Amino acid sequence: MTSKPVLLDRVRPAAEQPLARPGVDRASIGALVREFYSRVRKDKRLGPIFAREIAGDWESHLEKMTDFWCSVILKSGDYHGRPVPAHLKLKDVTEADFGIWLALFGETASGLFAPEVATVLAERAERIATSLKLAMFFRPGPAAGPG
Ligand code: HEM
């Protein structure tokens, strides 16, 4: 007798689908990445952090970030990096800095895409920011024990 894993199929979250919308492609995502980092570089708090970390090598950072966002949004599989170690080494970055980053990203996306696309971009950025923040800032409290 064969049994179908019906329950498992139901409890497993559905895989995220590529965002198939006219005008959402590598060209428009690349434009978003370029506009976003041009704003980041002008920001008084984030600008100096990026200037220090990405001295002189902006073109390859922008291409890598375009690969990243195409993987996130289009499921293109272009990005093969590891975001967590890249951020763990940024010792002076705070949780408040993520608020600035997300606000700039949301504004840039709203300026370039239709509202429903901008919402998806912002939601995915927020979800990834949450896991980066957990990796960077979460310290479990001391275990409760005798004494
Ligand atoms: C205050 C917030 C943030 C700061 C200051 C920051 C800063 C940086 C810097 C300086 C790098 C370059 C590291 C290197 O090349 O050595 C980097 C890489 C990267 N960042 Fe962020 N970041 C922030 C938030 C985010 C968020 C929210 C995301 C995603 C939604 C993100 C995605 C990435 C990715 C994918 C890379 C490339 C990692 C790799 O493969 O090398 N970052 N970030």
Residues whose N, C-alpha, C, O or C-beta is under 5 A from the ligand:
A	BS01	HEM	I49 F50 E53 F68 G81 R82 P83 A86 V93 D97 F98 W101 A125 I128 A129
